[in-house]
């Protein structure tokens, strides 16, 4: 009996020395969470008000950089930045979309917030590689074959593109297979591949078919290039051929492994 009584007393002591009841611990943690939440609310309210409610951080000015043909006024008008709105809420992606849609001359634009009250528009304009005469005006074509602007005066130093597609069966098949837009892009590839000295003197790029592209230089010389393929090899071959035949007026590098030149 005495042993049994001692065991019972030990069991009661172990139970009395255990951890505090769980409900009390949960209530304490809940109080901590509530206090922290209230602190975050009171600390965050001034920040939210500063960005959205105050007059200090609002879009008040628009700066433009990078323009060459376009004017800053044209870019600002097309951007249509919502002045007076909180700077943080200005939709920069929407501004970029408007600029690309309204001003095709723009190749890329970066819209940035300039704290505390500005929007910066960093513009990169397309550069014409070729021009296409259309009536009394000129359509500018960039290095991707995009026809992006129509101007009344041809830009200086930019070759003209002539699509003189012949009526031969091969030329007709070429047009059906590739389409006019693809042939324009091929002409662009050729214009970019020719040696720099030749490019500066090129007056016209003529396209008769995919495999029949030639250059007319301002001094009257002619370069038969063929297709746009193997452009780097053709450029090196043409440079060597012109050095070897300074008096020639006609150069053919359409097959770069078998180039030809002549005086007429």
Phi and psi in degrees as a GROMACS rama.xvg file:
@    title "Ramachandran Plot"
@    xaxis  label "Phi"
@    yaxis  label "Psi"
@TYPE xy
-61.4468  -41.9464  UNK-2
-62.2853  -42.1902  UNK-3
-63.613  -39.0286  UNK-4
-66.7044  -41.2714  UNK-5
-62.5046  -40.9884  UNK-6
-63.657  -39.9781  UNK-7
-65.2835  -41.2554  UNK-8
-62.4794  -39.0198  UNK-9
-63.2635  -39.4639  UNK-10
-64.8467  -41.1143  UNK-11
-65.5253  -36.9252  UNK-12
-66.2369  -40.3209  UNK-13
-63.3911  -39.5513  UNK-14
-67.4114  -37.8926  UNK-15
-73.0789  -23.3984  UNK-16
-94.0202  8.78498  UNK-17
-75.0325  -177.209  UNK-18
-67.2421  158.616  UNK-19
-67.0573  160.062  UNK-20
-58.35  141.822  UNK-21
-64.5416  -40.1506  UNK-22
-53.5805  -39.0809  UNK-23
-64.4218  -41.1971  UNK-24
-64.5141  -40.2234  UNK-25
-65.1313  -39.66  UNK-26
-63.7923  -36.298  UNK-27
-66.91  -43.7937  UNK-28
-63.8364  -37.6858  UNK-29
-63.3593  -41.1538  UNK-30
-61.394  -41.7168  UNK-31
-62.0488  -43.4596  UNK-32
-63.2164  -42.9014  UNK-33
-62.9749  -44.0889  UNK-34
-62.782  -44.4761  UNK-35
-63.3387  -41.4354  UNK-36
-61.1369  -44.7009  UNK-37
-63.0318  -38.8149  UNK-38
-63.0706  -42.8931  UNK-39
-64.0239  -38.3686  UNK-40
-63.1666  -48.5648  UNK-41
-68.6068  -33.6597  UNK-42
-75.6442  -34.666  UNK-43
-78.9342  -26.414  UNK-44
-56.7885  -46.8139  UNK-45
-60.4781  -35.5052  UNK-46
-66.4712  -45.8041  UNK-47
-61.038  -43.3772  UNK-48
-63.5402  -38.2849  UNK-49
-61.5211  -42.9816  UNK-50
-79.69  -33.9217  UNK-51
-111.399  -26.1135  UNK-52
-107.507  -23.7877  UNK-53
-81.678  165.712  UNK-54
-92.7157  3.41071  UNK-55
-81.5581  -34.9835  UNK-56
-114.093  58.3148  UNK-57
-116.296  152.566  UNK-58
-71.8448  113.029  UNK-59
-121.34  -16.7392  UNK-60
-146.523  153.442  UNK-61
-129.46  121.688  UNK-62
-107.085  144.219  UNK-63
-126.188  135.2  UNK-64
-138.997  156.019  UNK-65
93.762  -3.45246  UNK-66
-74.361  147.421  UNK-67
-124.527  -53.4098  UNK-68
-96.6779  -44.2284  UNK-69
-66.7365  154.771  UNK-70
-100.854  152.957  UNK-71
-56.0872  -33.9898  UNK-72
-64.4139  -40.1232  UNK-73
-63.0125  -41.8211  UNK-74
-67.1542  -42.4005  UNK-75
-61.807  -42.9174  UNK-76
-63.3536  -42.9429  UNK-77
-69.852  -33.0073  UNK-78
-68.0348  -36.7392  UNK-79
51.3247  53.1722  UNK-80
-67.5345  130.42  UNK-81
-74.0036  86.4865  UNK-82
-66.6062  144.736  UNK-83
94.1737  -14.388  UNK-84
-83.657  158.301  UNK-85
-55.7833  132.249  UNK-86
-58.5694  -35.701  UNK-87
-69.7458  -21.6182  UNK-88
-94.5736  -2.39164  UNK-89
-67.2307  128.148  UNK-90
-84.1826  97.2911  UNK-91
-68.352  -33.7812  UNK-92
-66.671  -37.308  UNK-93
-65.3136  -37.0915  UNK-94
-64.885  -44.5612  UNK-95
-58.8353  -43.1765  UNK-96
-62.299  -43.2456  UNK-97
-62.6642  -43.0497  UNK-98
-64.0851  -42.8912  UNK-99
-65.6501  -37.2329  UNK-100
-73.696  -42.0862  UNK-101
-83.5933  -28.5099  UNK-102
-125.819  85.3636  UNK-103
-61.1134  -17.5121  UNK-104
-65.417  -21.0866  UNK-105
-76.9829  122.797  UNK-106
-84.6186  -44.2138  UNK-107
-151.448  155.259  UNK-108
-147.435  140.262  UNK-109
-117.243  116.95  UNK-110
-100.72  121.264  UNK-111
-128.355  148.129  UNK-112
-82.6509  129.08  UNK-113
-112.569  94.2057  UNK-114
-65.8662  143.583  UNK-115
-97.0303  -9.81402  UNK-116
-144.647  21.6518  UNK-117
-124.925  157.875  UNK-118
-121.45  126.771  UNK-119
-105.211  132.389  UNK-120
-114.547  107.792  UNK-121
-100.695  108.396  UNK-122
-105.265  140.224  UNK-123
-120.961  118.413  UNK-124
-87.5391  153.19  UNK-125
-69.6694  147.239  UNK-126
-111.237  126.914  UNK-127
-70.3096  133.704  UNK-128
-102.968  -33.774  UNK-129
-139.476  160.285  UNK-130
-128.362  147.286  UNK-131
-118.922  121.989  UNK-132
-76.4575  131.849  UNK-133
-136.922  101.686  UNK-134
66.8117  -127.748  UNK-135
-97.5018  10.7147  UNK-136
-120.548  177.038  UNK-137
-132.46  132.027  UNK-138
-98.8376  125.696  UNK-139
-86.9935  136.833  UNK-140
-120.908  129.684  UNK-141
-91.0063  -173.321  UNK-142
-73.9428  -1.39112  UNK-143
-108.075  6.34547  UNK-144
81.7669  12.8045  UNK-145
-84.8102  126.807  UNK-146
-86.7924  103.788  UNK-147
-109.187  -15.1776  UNK-148
-158.774  150.865  UNK-149
-117.182  124.532  UNK-150
-123.88  158.588  UNK-151
-83.9736  -22.0241  UNK-152
-123.703  137.221  UNK-153
-69.1315  131.597  UNK-154
-64.4649  140.797  UNK-155
-66.7825  139.918  UNK-156
78.9997  3.01514  UNK-157
-100.692  122.084  UNK-158
-64.9764  151.697  UNK-159
-87.2789  145.819  UNK-160
-103.534  127.536  UNK-161
-118.966  117.96  UNK-162
-94.7229  87.9296  UNK-163
-101.859  66.7891  UNK-164
-68.9205  121.434  UNK-165
-74.3358  167.405  UNK-166
-93.0145  8.47012  UNK-167
-66.0626  157.53  UNK-168
-62.5175  -35.9015  UNK-169
-68.4602  -40.599  UNK-170
-66.5386  -40.7882  UNK-171
-63.818  -40.4089  UNK-172
-65.4666  -38.0115  UNK-173
-63.0115  -43.7737  UNK-174
-64.9862  -42.4738  UNK-175
-63.9037  -37.7694  UNK-176
-75.0936  -44.6222  UNK-177
-101.658  -29.8895  UNK-178
81.587  158.35  UNK-179
-64.1611  -40.5465  UNK-180
-60.478  -40.7982  UNK-181
-66.0678  -39.6686  UNK-182
-65.7259  -34.9417  UNK-183
-63.7067  -43.4035  UNK-184
-63.5931  -36.1339  UNK-185
-63.9807  -39.6558  UNK-186
-62.9715  -37.5607  UNK-187
-63.3301  -43.2201  UNK-188
-59.7255  -42.7419  UNK-189
-64.8108  -45.0039  UNK-190
-59.8068  -32.4701  UNK-191
-82.7219  -20.8215  UNK-192
-88.4123  -23.0823  UNK-193
-65.5387  152.533  UNK-194
-56.6979  150.118  UNK-195
-56.4935  -41.865  UNK-196
-63.6737  -37.7349  UNK-197
-72.173  -40.0466  UNK-198
-59.6517  -40.9983  UNK-199
-64.4655  -27.1653  UNK-200
-100.864  5.57314  UNK-201
-79.7899  128.312  UNK-202
-99.2727  -38.9262  UNK-203
-142.679  139.704  UNK-204
-110.024  117.46  UNK-205
-104.454  132.242  UNK-206
-119.566  115.792  UNK-207
-102.155  -29.2364  UNK-208
-165.386  179.874  UNK-209
-58.7745  -38.3563  UNK-210
-96.4108  4.0931  UNK-211
-130.642  81.0103  UNK-212
-119.066  132.212  UNK-213
-135.765  164.214  UNK-214
-119.347  135.279  UNK-215
-107.6  119.095  UNK-216
-88.2856  159.171  UNK-217
-66.2374  -23.2124  UNK-218
-89.7472  8.96721  UNK-219
94.8039  -5.89117  UNK-220
-78.3562  156.108  UNK-221
-123.887  138.571  UNK-222
-123.294  118.34  UNK-223
-89.7957  116.653  UNK-224
-100.059  -31.5127  UNK-225
83.8866  -135.482  UNK-226
-84.2779  176.656  UNK-227
-80.7219  -5.40896  UNK-228
-70.006  150.834  UNK-229
57.4448  41.5799  UNK-230
-60.5192  -42.4534  UNK-231
-64.8594  -40.6497  UNK-232
-66.4977  -41.9994  UNK-233
-64.838  -37.2042  UNK-234
-63.3864  -44.2972  UNK-235
-66.0302  -40.3643  UNK-236
-64.3633  -41.902  UNK-237
-64.8129  -41.8959  UNK-238
-59.435  -46.672  UNK-239
-65.5327  -39.0461  UNK-240
-66.1918  -40.6819  UNK-241
-67.9666  -34.545  UNK-242
-69.5809  -37.8807  UNK-243
-75.6098  -25.4564  UNK-244
-130.257  70.8038  UNK-245
-64.0556  -23.5568  UNK-246
-92.8713  -0.198797  UNK-247
-72.6168  151.858  UNK-248
-115.006  -8.86862  UNK-249
-136.592  127.24  UNK-250
-129.895  135.201  UNK-251
-126.121  111.629  UNK-252
-119.833  21.735  UNK-253
-61.38  -30.7815  UNK-254
-117.306  93.4337  UNK-255
-61.2889  -21.7872  UNK-256
-79.0994  -11.5037  UNK-257
-139.291  65.2526  UNK-258
-72.6078  163.216  UNK-259
-145.479  153.395  UNK-260
-146.592  155.274  UNK-261
-153.811  166.545  UNK-262
-82.906  -9.2347  UNK-263
